[in-house]
Amino acid sequence: MSVRVTAPFLCAWWCISQLQQQVSSLYASGEYEAALAAAETCLGAVEDAFGKKHTVYASSLNNVGACLKVRDAQRNAGCAYPLAHLRRM
């Protein structure tokens, strides 16, 4: 049994892999807002190309979640600092 790979499939796969690399690079360099934007773009591209039941969709969704987790932790850390300072008084 042979599998026929079409040009649109290869193009979608290449574009998605480029977005995934961008997400990884931005995340690793601490640019979490930019990584989140790229991860959301990638998620949409994966959904359009392969649907929500594809394993790459799950991986892309995980990337969005990781970016959101770090972003929310940073926001909450900024709110918690004044409270920590008051407790020491």
N, C-alpha and C positions, 0 to 999 in steps of 0.2 A: 504494500500500500504506500503510495507516495502522497506527499502533502504539497499542494501548490501554494507558493508564497507569492503574493501580488505586490506590485510596486506601492500601492497605497498603504498596505500593511507595513512594508519595510520603512516607508517614510514616517508613519505614525510611531513605529517602534524606535526609530532613530531620534525623533523629536522628544519622545518621552524619556529616553535614556539621557539625553542632553539636559532636560529639566531635572531629572533625578540627581545628576552630577552637580548641577547648580545648587539644588537644595542642600546636598551634602556639604559642599564647599562653603556656602554661606553659613550654615549651622555650625560647622567646625570653626569658622572664624568669628563666631559670636554675633553675627548679623541676623538675629532671630526674626525681626519683622520682615526683612527681605526674604529670608528663608521661608517664612510662612506664606508670603505672597507667591513665591515660586512653587511651593508645595501645593497650594490651592489651584494654581494654574495647571500643574501636573495632574492633579486629581481630576480636574475637568477633562483634560485631554485623554486620560486613561478611560474615563467613563464613556466619552464619545467614541473612542476607538475599540474598546473591548467590553464595555459594560461593567455593571457593578458586581458581577459574579466571578470576575477574573481575579486571579491571585495578585496581579500587579495593582489592581484597585485596592485590595486590602493593604498592601504594602504602602501605597500612596496615602491612604487614609491614616495609617500609622505615622507617617511622616508629618502630616498636618497635626495630628494629636501631640506629637513630640514638640513641635514648634509652639503650639498653644500652651502646653504644660510649662515650658521654660518662660514664655512671655508672661503667663499668669503668676508664676513664682516670682519673677522680677517685680511685677506690679505689687504683689502682696508683701514682698520684702520691704519695698519702699513705704508701705503703710504701717508695717510692723515696727520699723525702726524707732519712731517717736514713742511708741508704747514701751519698747524695751528700755529706752532711755529713762522714761518715767519710773519704771520699776526699780531702777538702781538708786533712785533718790530716797 
